[in-house]
Amino acid sequence: MSRSMKEANKYIFEVLAKFVEDKNVERPIFADAIRYITTNEREKEWLQKLKIQDTQRILPTFRTAYFEFEKQKYFVTIGSTTQLLTEREIIQEEQLNGGIFTALISELKIPVKQTADVSYIENEIFYETEEEKIEYKLSQVQEFFEPIFVYKIQYDCLFIDIDTKNKTSVNILNLKLSGFYITHNPQIMSLEFDEETLIIFRRLFLEGAKNIPYDNLVFSLVSVYWRYSFLDVYRCIERLFSLSFLEELHQDLGIDNSLSLLQFSAKIEKYIGWRAEESKAINKLIHNSPQDAIDILQEVKSFIDSRQANTLPSKLGEVIYTIRNSIVHFRPATQLEIINVIDNEYWNKLIRASLLIIKDWYHKYDDQLNI
């Protein structure tokens, strides 16, 4: 079904008129004429036929989208002021045209940016005229909305291995692209991630198992506090707790692929109320994790121990668990002291080690994490 060009254009100029009216401009708004963004025949095809398949609101003024047009896949950023000009083997910039712009603004209901000049909109768009139809160049209208950048997803890039006929897979694809994009744009991130940590994030977005909770990784990148950035990463590890205990039982019972390990774990919890004890579960995971992750965690433990009176537990899994508890639970000052002594360098190390653990274990359990 084709998108209505008339309705799409109508939305854009109605939202501009409402923005001006809401600012209590005393002069009358001449909004009766039919207004539209001029497009050539090819741009009209974009407007009518591009199919938006997923959107992600990541920050109040930053969102991403994924769409297809003539079997080609595209990634869109809305609200970022920086265009990604590197990584052309993965995504390559596409020229924004009037058709793409009109389709995205109207379907995604993108508002006028709050910093737009009301008087300029009034003079540039809603001037007094006797014309029944007024056409505008894209450049006359797009400046009133958040910046939009469009990228063509290369056919042979790693992202494209995802089955985009499946809605869940499309969601994962957009999240992976969003996270990958954010790691290349410091202005979107509030925290000072070092390049070593960003490299691991990128590797996960590029090569990570399909069942990683990528939304947690994306929101970890845009968090404004280190403790909450870490907590989002920790949630990915938390999902593995019961699996490490139930894997052998699942195999011994000879349960076939119709009931994944994750589904089996959920039924165990639902029907008998069993849950893995978190401190034991994370100790088991850490004990069998890659050595580089273990070495980094040992650095973090030594750093914290040297700066507070109470030393952390000897087992590294319990170290992570103790830090997690000091964030999510209210405890006396001795508990709060743990997160207060960690500086940027060691938050980076803690998160980096956690990402390495996620990368390793999710590859191991990926087939068993299907819902």
C-alpha positions in Angstrom: 0.0 0.0 0.0 1.5 3.3 -1.1 1.9 6.2 1.3 -0.3 9.2 0.6 1.9 12.1 -0.5 -0.9 14.6 0.2 -1.4 13.4 3.8 2.4 13.2 4.5 2.9 16.8 3.4 -0.1 17.9 5.3 1.3 16.5 8.5 4.6 18.4 8.1 3.0 21.8 7.7 0.3 21.2 10.3 2.9 20.4 12.9 4.9 23.5 11.9 1.7 25.7 12.2 1.0 24.2 15.6 4.5 24.9 16.8 4.1 28.6 15.9 0.6 28.8 17.5 1.9 27.2 20.7 4.5 29.9 21.0 1.6 32.5 21.2 2.7 34.4 18.2 0.3 37.4 17.9 0.5 37.8 14.2 -2.0 35.6 12.2 -0.8 32.4 10.6 -1.7 32.1 6.9 -2.0 28.3 6.8 -4.9 27.8 4.4 -2.9 27.2 1.3 -1.9 23.7 0.3 1.8 23.4 1.0 4.1 20.7 0.0 7.8 19.8 -0.4 8.8 19.6 -4.1 9.9 16.2 -5.3 10.9 14.8 -8.6 9.4 11.5 -10.0 12.1 9.4 -8.3 11.7 11.1 -5.0 7.9 10.6 -5.2 8.6 6.8 -5.4 10.7 7.1 -2.2 7.9 8.9 -0.4 5.2 6.5 -1.4 7.0 3.1 -1.2 9.7 3.1 1.5 8.7 0.8 4.3 9.7 1.7 7.9 10.2 -1.6 9.8 11.6 -0.6 13.2 12.3 2.5 15.3 14.2 3.0 18.5 13.8 6.0 20.8 17.2 6.1 22.6 17.3 9.6 24.0 14.6 12.4 24.1 16.1 14.0 21.0 17.8 11.0 19.4 16.2 8.1 17.7 17.0 5.6 15.0 15.0 3.8 12.4 15.3 1.0 9.8 13.5 0.9 6.5 13.6 -0.9 3.1 13.2 0.5 -0.3 13.3 -1.6 -3.5 14.8 -4.5 -1.5 17.7 -2.3 -0.2 18.0 -1.8 3.6 18.6 1.6 5.2 19.5 2.8 8.6 18.4 6.3 9.8 19.5 8.6 12.7 17.3 11.4 13.9 18.7 14.0 16.2 22.5 13.4 15.8 24.4 16.4 14.5 27.3 14.3 13.2 27.2 12.2 10.0 29.2 8.9 10.2 31.7 9.1 7.3 33.8 6.1 8.3 33.0 2.3 8.2 31.8 2.5 4.6 32.1 -1.3 4.3 29.2 -1.5 6.8 27.0 1.5 6.2 27.4 4.3 3.6 25.8 7.7 3.6 22.7 8.1 1.4 21.7 11.6 0.1 18.6 12.7 1.9 15.9 13.8 -0.6 12.4 15.3 -0.3 10.6 12.0 -0.5 12.6 10.3 2.2 12.4 13.3 4.5 8.6 13.7 4.0 8.0 10.0 4.6 10.1 9.8 7.8 8.8 13.0 9.4 5.1 12.1 8.7 5.2 8.4 9.6 7.5 8.7 12.7 5.7 11.9 13.9 8.9 13.7 14.4 8.2 17.1 16.1 9.7 20.4 15.3 12.9 20.9 17.2 12.5 23.1 20.2 15.3 25.5 19.2 13.6 26.3 15.9 13.1 30.1 15.3 9.4 30.8 15.5 9.6 34.1 13.6 11.7 32.5 10.9 9.1 29.7 10.4 6.3 32.3 10.3 8.1 34.4 7.7 9.6 31.5 5.7 6.6 29.2 5.6 3.4 31.0 6.7 3.7 34.3 4.8 0.6 36.0 3.5 -0.3 34.8 0.0 -3.2 34.4 -2.4 -1.8 31.3 -4.0 -3.7 28.1 -3.4 -0.7 25.9 -3.6 2.9 26.6 -2.4 5.8 24.4 -2.9 9.1 24.5 -0.9 12.5 23.1 -1.5 13.7 20.5 1.1 16.3 23.0 2.3 13.6 25.5 3.3 11.9 23.0 5.6 14.4 20.5 7.0 16.2 23.0 9.2 13.1 23.2 11.5 13.4 19.5 12.4 16.1 17.5 14.1 18.9 16.5 11.7 18.2 13.3 9.7 21.0 11.1 8.2 20.3 8.1 6.1 22.7 5.2 5.5 22.6 2.4 3.0 23.4 -0.9 4.7 26.0 -2.8 2.6 24.9 -6.2 1.4 28.0 -8.0 2.5 28.4 -6.4 5.9 28.2 -8.5 9.1 24.8 -7.0 10.1 23.0 -8.3 7.0 23.3 -12.0 8.2 20.3 -11.3 10.4 17.0 -12.6 9.0 15.1 -9.4 8.4 11.9 -11.1 7.5 11.5 -11.7 11.2 10.2 -8.7 13.2 12.4 -9.6 16.2 15.4 -9.9 14.0 14.7 -6.4 12.5 14.6 -5.0 16.0 18.0 -6.6 16.7 19.4 -5.3 13.5 18.4 -1.7 14.3 19.7 -2.0 17.9 23.0 -3.3 16.7 23.4 -0.6 14.1 22.3 2.0 16.7 24.9 0.8 19.2 27.6 0.7 16.5 26.7 4.2 15.4 26.8 5.6 19.0 30.3 4.2 19.7 31.6 6.4 16.8 29.8 9.5 18.1 31.1 10.9 21.4 28.6 13.7 21.5 25.8 11.2 22.0 27.6 9.7 25.0 27.8 11.4 28.4 30.4 9.1 29.9 34.0 9.0 29.1 34.4 5.5 27.6 38.0 4.8 26.6 38.8 3.4 23.2 39.5 -0.1 24.5 36.0 -0.3 26.0 34.4 1.1 22.8 36.3 -1.5 20.7 34.7 -4.3 22.8 31.2 -2.7 22.4 31.7 -2.4 18.7 32.9 -6.0 18.4 29.7 -7.1 20.2 27.5 -5.1 17.9 29.3 -6.4 14.9 29.9 -10.0 15.9 27.9 -10.7 19.0 25.4 -13.6 19.4 21.9 -12.8 18.2 20.3 -13.3 21.7 22.3 -10.7 23.6 19.9 -8.1 25.0 21.3 -5.4 22.7 18.9 -2.8 24.1 20.8 -3.0 27.4 24.1 -2.5 25.7 22.7 0.6 23.8 21.3 2.1 26.9 24.6 1.4 28.8 26.4 3.6 26.2 24.0 6.6 26.6 23.7 6.4 30.4 24.7 9.6 32.3 26.0 7.7 35.4 28.7 5.0 35.4 26.8 2.9 37.9 23.7 2.6 35.7 25.8 2.0 32.6 27.4 -0.9 34.5 23.9 -2.1 35.7 22.6 -2.4 32.1 25.6 -4.5 31.2 25.2 -6.6 34.3 21.6 -7.4 33.3 23.0 -9.2 30.3 25.1 -11.4 32.6 22.2 -11.9 35.0 20.1 -13.6 32.2 22.7 -16.4 32.2 22.5 -17.4 35.8 20.1 -20.3 35.8 21.4 -21.6 32.5 24.8 -22.5 33.8 23.1 -24.6 36.5 20.4 -26.3 34.4 22.4 -27.1 31.3 23.4 -30.6 32.4 19.9 -31.4 33.6 18.4 -30.2 30.4 20.7 -32.5 28.5 20.3 -35.5 30.8 16.5 -35.3 30.5 16.9 -35.6 26.7 14.8 -32.5 26.0 14.7 -31.8 22.3 15.1 -28.5 20.5 11.3 -27.8 20.9 12.1 -26.6 24.4 15.2 -24.4 24.6 17.3 -24.2 27.7 15.9 -20.7 28.4 12.3 -22.0 28.1 13.2 -25.0 30.3 14.7 -22.6 32.9 11.6 -20.4 32.8 9.3 -23.5 33.5 11.5 -24.6 36.4 11.2 -21.2 38.0 7.4 -21.0 37.3 6.4 -24.4 38.5 8.7 -25.1 41.4 10.0 -21.6 42.2 13.6 -22.5 41.9 16.1 -19.8 41.1 19.8 -19.9 40.9 21.5 -18.2 43.9 23.0 -15.2 42.2 26.4 -15.1 44.1 27.0 -18.8 43.3 25.8 -18.4 39.7 28.0 -15.5 38.9 31.0 -17.2 40.6 30.5 -20.2 38.3 30.3 -17.9 35.2 33.4 -15.9 36.1 35.4 -19.0 37.0 34.9 -20.3 33.4 35.2 -16.9 31.7 38.1 -15.8 29.4 41.3 -15.1 31.2 41.6 -11.5 29.9 38.2 -10.8 31.6 39.4 -12.4 34.9 42.7 -10.4 34.8 40.8 -7.1 34.4 38.4 -8.0 37.2 41.3 -8.7 39.5 42.7 -5.2 38.7 39.3 -3.7 39.7 39.2 -5.7 42.9 42.7 -4.7 43.9 42.0 -1.0 43.1 38.8 -0.9 45.3 40.5 -2.8 48.1 43.3 -0.3 48.2 40.9 2.6 48.7 38.4 1.4 51.2 38.5 -0.1 54.7 36.5 -3.2 54.0 38.0 -5.5 51.4 35.8 -7.2 48.8 35.1 -10.9 48.7 38.0 -13.1 47.4 35.9 -14.6 44.6 35.6 -12.3 41.5 32.0 -13.2 40.8 31.1 -12.0 44.3 33.0 -8.8 43.6 30.7 -8.0 40.7 27.7 -9.1 42.7 28.7 -6.8 45.6 29.1 -3.8 43.3 25.7 -4.6 41.8 24.1 -4.7 45.2 25.7 -1.5 46.3 23.9 0.2 43.3 20.4 -1.4 43.5 20.0 -1.7 47.3 20.1 0.9 50.0 22.9 0.0 52.3 25.0 1.7 55.0 27.8 4.0 54.0 30.3 1.1 53.9 28.4 -0.3 50.9 28.0 3.0 49.2 31.7 3.5 49.5 32.4 0.8 47.0 30.9 2.7 44.0 32.1 6.0 45.2 35.7 5.0 45.1 35.6 3.7 41.5 36.9 6.3 39.0 36.5 6.5 35.2 39.4 4.3 34.5 38.1 1.4 36.6 34.5 1.8 35.6 35.8 1.3 32.1 37.7 -1.8 33.2 34.7 -3.2 35.0 32.4 -2.7 32.1 35.0 -4.0 29.6 35.5 -7.2 31.6 31.7 -7.7 31.8 31.4 -7.2 28.0 34.1 -9.9 27.4 32.1 -12.2 29.7 29.0 -11.5 27.7 30.7 -12.1 24.4 32.0 -15.4 25.4 29.0 -16.9 27.2 26.3 -15.7 24.8 28.2 -17.4 21.9 28.2 -20.6 23.9 24.5 -20.5 24.8 23.1 -18.6 21.8 21.1 -21.5 20.3 19.7 -22.3 23.8 18.5 -18.7 24.4 15.8 -18.7 21.8 12.4 -18.0 23.1 
